[in-house]
C-alpha cells in the first residue's frame, strides 16, 4: 500500500510562531523543514528514475546510416577491353527495432543504394536498388512471456514503492521525535513554573520570619534557615531555566525553525491502549513492515525469472523482404527507370525473400542458472525471517510503550493524590506557624514535599506522553493521529 501525504508537505508556506506553538504546528513545520525527510524524498525521486529507465527498454529504437564507397580494380579480362573495372556506390539505410514485453523482437529496415560501374556486362548503370525487410524473433521457452521480460520494470516499481515507504517511515519517525521533544519542553516549562512557585514560597516565608524576628518572636536561626532554603531554590530555578533552554534548542533543531512562541496547554487525556488492536493496525499500515512485504514480492518475481532462465533457448525466427530495382539501361532491360521506379517496383512484391526457422541452445547441466535460483531462494527465506523479526520487534515495541503509558498514568494519579495531601498539610502547617505551634524547618520541609510531588506528577505525565508517542509510531499511525491524512 503506497501512501502519499496529502497535506502538501513541501508546498506549505513558512509558519511563524508569534503566539502559541501548537504540537500539530510543530510537527507540520518539522516535516516541512526536516533535512532527513528531504533526503529521503530525494532518494525516492532518484529511485523513480529507475522505473522510467526500465520501461524505456520497450521503447522503439530508430537507426540510420549513410555510406559511400568505390573501387578501381585492375583487370586482365580481355572482353572488358579496359585496364580497370570501376565501381561507385552510395547506400542509405533506416531501421526501427522494438522489444515487446512478450519477448518478441521486431525489426523493420529499409535500405536503398545507387551503384555506378563501367562494367559492360551490367545492363543498368547506374542501378538503383531498394530493399524492405521485416525480421521477427520470438522466444518460446527462455525469455518468453510478459512477466519474465518485465521483471526489471516490476522490481523497479517495487523499489520505488519501498522508497516511498522509507519516506513515510522517516516522516513517522520525525513526527514522533518532534512530539517527544515538544512534551520534553512542556515538562521543562512546568518544572520551571513550579521552581519559581517554590522560590516564591521560600521568599514569602523569609519575609514573614524577618518580621517575626524583628518582633522578637523567633530566633535568628529560623531566619537563616529560610535564607538558606531560598538560595537553594533559586539554584533550582536557574537549573530549570537551563533545562527549558536545552529543550527549546532540541525542538528547534528538529523543526529547523525558531520557536518564538509558547507551547499549548495540553490537558492529560489518558487511554488504556489495546495492544492487540495496535499490533493488528501495525501489521497493515506500518511502513517498515509494508516495505519488507514488498521485498518478498521482489524476491518472488526474481525467483520466477531465474527459473525461466534455467530453460533452453528456443527461438522462432521469421523474415520477409521485398526488393525493387531500376536504373538507366545500357542494353535492353525490364527494370529500366529512375530511382523512384525502384520504390514502385518494390511495392509490387515481384522481388522478395522469406525465411522461417527455429534455433535452440542449452548449457549442459545449467549449473549457473540453477545456482542463481537457489541463491535467490535463500535470499527470499532471509527476507521472510526479516519480516518475522520486524513483526516480533513491533509487538515488543507496542507492549513496551503500553507499559510506559500505564506506569506513567498510575504514577501521575499517585502523585496527584500526594499533591492534594501535601497541599492540605502545608496549609495546616502554615496555620500552626501563625499560631506559634510550628517552625520554619517544618514549613520548608512541607513546601519541598509539595513541590516534589508536583514535579513527580509532571514527570509521570511526560513518561505517559512519551510512551504514547512511541505507541503510535510503532503502529505507523503518528501522522494520521494528528490529522495529516494519507491515502493510497
C-alpha positions, 0 to 999 in steps of 0.5 A, a space after each residue: 500500500 503506497 501512501 502519499 501525504 496529502 497535506 502538501 508537505 513541501 508546498 506549505 508556506 513558512 509558519 511563524 510562531 508569534 503566539 502559541 506553538 501548537 504540537 500539530 504546528 510543530 510537527 507540520 513545520 518539522 516535516 516541512 523543514 526536516 533535512 532527513 525527510 528531504 533526503 529521503 524524498 530525494 532518494 525516492 525521486 532518484 529511485 523513480 528514475 529507475 522505473 522510467 529507465 526500465 520501461 524505456 527498454 520497450 521503447 522503439 529504437 530508430 537507426 540510420 546510416 549513410 555510406 559511400 564507397 568505390 573501387 578501381 580494380 585492375 583487370 586482365 579480362 580481355 572482353 572488358 577491353 579496359 585496364 580497370 573495372 570501376 565501381 561507385 556506390 552510395 547506400 542509405 539505410 533506416 531501421 526501427 527495432 522494438 522489444 515487446 514485453 512478450 519477448 518478441 523482437 521486431 525489426 523493420 529496415 529499409 535500405 536503398 543504394 545507387 551503384 555506378 560501374 563501367 562494367 559492360 556486362 551490367 545492363 543498368 548503370 547506374 542501378 538503383 536498388 531498394 530493399 524492405 525487410 521485416 525480421 521477427 524473433 520470438 522466444 518460446 521457452 527462455 525469455 518468453 512471456 510478459 512477466 519474465 521480460 518485465 521483471 526489471 520494470 516490476 522490481 523497479 516499481 517495487 523499489 520505488 514503492 519501498 522508497 516511498 515507504 522509507 519516506 513515510 517511515 522517516 516522516 513517522 519517525 520525525 513526527 514522533 521525535 518532534 512530539 517527544 521533544 515538544 512534551 520534553 519542553 512542556 515538562 521543562 516549562 512546568 518544572 520551571 513554573 513550579 521552581 519559581 512557585 517554590 522560590 516564591 514560597 521560600 521568599 514569602 516565608 523569609 519575609 514573614 520570619 524577618 518580621 517575626 524576628 524583628 518582633 522578637 518572636 523567633 530566633 535568628 536561626 529560623 531566619 537563616 534557615 529560610 535564607 538558606 532554603 531560598 538560595 537553594 531554590 533559586 539554584 533550582 530555578 536557574 537549573 530549570 531555566 537551563 533545562 527549558 533552554 536545552 529543550 527549546 534548542 532540541 525542538 528547534 533543531 528538529 523543526 529547523 525553525 525558531 520557536 518564538 512562541 509558547 507551547 499549548 496547554 495540553 490537558 492529560 487525556 489518558 487511554 488504556 491502549 489495546 495492544 492487540 488492536 495496535 499490533 493488528 493496525 501495525 501489521 497493515 499500515 506500518 511502513 517498515 513492515 509494508 516495505 519488507 512485504 514488498 521485498 518478498 514480492 521482489 524476491 518472488 518475481 526474481 525467483 520466477 525469472 531465474 527459473 525461466 532462465 534455467 530453460 533452453 533457448 528456443 527461438 522462432 525466427 521469421 523474415 520477409 523482404 521485398 526488393 525493387 530495382 531500376 536504373 538507366 539501361 545500357 542494353 535492353 532491360 525490364 527494370 529500366 527507370 529512375 530511382 523512384 521506379 525502384 520504390 514502385 517496383 518494390 511495392 509490387 512484391 515481384 522481388 522478395 525473400 522469406 525465411 522461417 526457422 527455429 534455433 535452440 541452445 542449452 548449457 549442459 547441466 545449467 549449473 549457473 542458472 540453477 545456482 542463481 535460483 537457489 541463491 535467490 531462494 535463500 535470499 527470499 527465506 532471509 527476507 521472510 525471517 526479516 519480516 518475522 523479526 520486524 513483526 516480533 520487534 513491533 509487538 515488543 515495541 507496542 507492549 513496551 510503550 503500553 507499559 510506559 503509558 500505564 506506569 506513567 498514568 498510575 504514577 501521575 494519579 499517585 502523585 496527584 493524590 500526594 499533591 492534594 495531601 501535601 497541599 492540605 498539610 502545608 496549609 495546616 502547617 502554615 496555620 500552626 506557624 501563625 499560631 506559634 505551634 510550628 517552625 520554619 524547618 517544618 514549613 520548608 520541609 512541607 513546601 519541598 514535599 509539595 513541590 516534589 510531588 508536583 514535579 513527580 506528577 509532571 514527570 509521570 505525565 511526560 513518561 505517559 506522553 512519551 510512551 504514547 508517542 512511541 505507541 503510535 509510531 510503532 503502529 505507523 499511525 503518528 501522522 494520521 493521529 494528528 490529522 495529516 491524512 494519507 491515502 493510497 
